[in-house]
Amino acid sequence: MRCFYVRVHGSIDWPPERLDDEEMFTPAGFYCHRYVFAAGFQEAADKAFRLVRKSLEKQTGWLGQGLAKLTLEADELTPAPMRKLLKRGNRDQSFYDGAEAVPAGAE
C-alpha cells in the first residue's frame, strides 16, 4: 500500500431542458485532485473516483436527483509522498463550461 496523487477529469452531461435553464449552473466538466492510499494504480483511481462522486453529490445534489450524468477519468496518476495524505488540501473542483477546453491552472 502506498500514497497516490490522482488528478480527475469529470465530464458532465446535461439533459437539453437543463441546458436551456439560464439560471441553473450547468458546467461541461471539472478538474480536481485527490491523494489516496491504495495497493495499486487501478485501486487508487477507483478510490479517487468514489471520493469525487461523493463530494460532488454532497455539494450539488446533481447526481442523486438525476439532473446530470457524470463520467470520470484519471487525467494523471502518480505515486506521491505519504505525507500528502496527512495534509488537508484543496478538495474543490475547477469547473469549466463548454467554451473552455481546459480551465486555467489545470494544465
PEURNOR-V687733 format. One record per pair of residues at least 6 apart in sequence whose C-alpha atoms are under 7 Angstrom apart, sorted by the first residue. I is the first residue (numbers start at 0). J is the second residue. Records with the same first field share a line. If there is no record, write none. Layout:
# PEURNOR-V687733
I: J ; J
This chain:
# PEURNOR-V687733
0: 36 ; 37 ; 38
1: 36 ; 37 ; 38
2: 34 ; 35 ; 36 ; 37 ; 78 ; 79 ; 80 ; 81
3: 34 ; 35 ; 36 ; 43 ; 76 ; 77 ; 78 ; 79
4: 33 ; 34 ; 35 ; 76 ; 77 ; 78 ; 79
5: 32 ; 33 ; 34 ; 44 ; 47 ; 73 ; 75 ; 76 ; 77
6: 31 ; 32 ; 33 ; 73 ; 74 ; 75 ; 76
7: 30 ; 31 ; 32 ; 71 ; 72 ; 73 ; 74
8: 29 ; 30 ; 31 ; 71 ; 72 ; 73 ; 74
9: 28 ; 29 ; 30 ; 69 ; 70 ; 71 ; 72
10: 27 ; 28 ; 29 ; 69 ; 70 ; 71
11: 27 ; 28 ; 67 ; 68 ; 69 ; 70
12: 27 ; 67 ; 68 ; 69
13: 66 ; 67 ; 68
14: 67
18: 25
26: 94 ; 95 ; 96
27: 95 ; 96 ; 97
28: 94 ; 95 ; 96
29: 92 ; 93 ; 94 ; 95
30: 92 ; 93 ; 94 ; 105
31: 90 ; 91 ; 92 ; 93
32: 90
33: 47
34: 83 ; 84
35: 43 ; 46 ; 47 ; 84
36: 43
37: 43
44: 73
48: 71
56: 62 ; 63
61: 67
62: 68
93: 102
95: 102
